[in-house]
């Protein structure tokens, strides 16, 4: 049986059914048979067990642990290195760690490629100068700007806090990964 559509004079489609010979590929609708779904094994029963991610590794828990340990992100206002101004408006904020936030015309000037410094105030200064030069703006240093050696000390202290706060999460993640290690996995693949 084939189903086709024809246009009526009112513009609405009408459905017509006609008997047709068996198609070259496929089957006739009349040959379809009902399947007893009670005999089908659920997909979950046919697949190997999946290791569950421990609830401890919830990103919200990790962020809270970092906050509780006193770790602040690099773009925290307390870590501001400098701002770039153009026509009296802030077009970029640069932080002691070297990260930057750009607005409007400054978007895309700093790409993260071919930069001469790996991080810290040296990178922040280089980026600030690059943005200011590209836009004809000015750089205003923040009261919280650090020297490279000051930043290295505070960065090391922050890293120690980060490591301590993240230790339980790393251990949980390592245990989770171990479940997938092919040399130790005890996963059944029988159907």
Steps between C-alpha positions, in 0.01 A plus 500: 500500500633846420373826641501816295370854529292689248390861503132579525335809364483648852878480533493229768680175438304177473656163577445215256594137543570274207625147469840476339737218416772406749779762500847393387640559847296489817179331605128537479319653796270196507803280577580681826453295818448612856795446738448380858710752691494288815752267331752779435777536755535863618800682354646560846508124562692441176773759563795467737461687829603863490714647773319781674671833554527556874273781622807646667621605154215746453647828367295700750660306787846568359434872458367520856808319632727747318307796638505357853879454480549868412589451134374774269494491122752702302229743389403592857497880548760463776744377233455787252827604334390777262217638290518628144291807422386635164291818485452489878355146497659178624566273200712240681582378850819308561576294807822416685497145364498633143138429412292773340142600447431712193201704395380638167784616275760311704344159432732282295815712536647258753487150352726299731739408217859615455516659845846550648407417861346191659302690760494749782536878494751489212230347280236739635721800421580372150129443428401841640760671282388305192133594550580865574725527194241338273221732615695816579398461865673543832601254771417581862672282760287370789587536867500120518760455223786269594853459375593169339685383816207597727261314275718188494484483881123553519443264208698225677298553819172491304614186318571328834149593622353375169687170525385444857137586420497281190676193649179311591351572156813384319498179707135438414568566131802266505282227654236562233761476220639178650162339436563551129859374499492206256763313702286501815144530368260222593231592249272224372425513129264203485154571363 
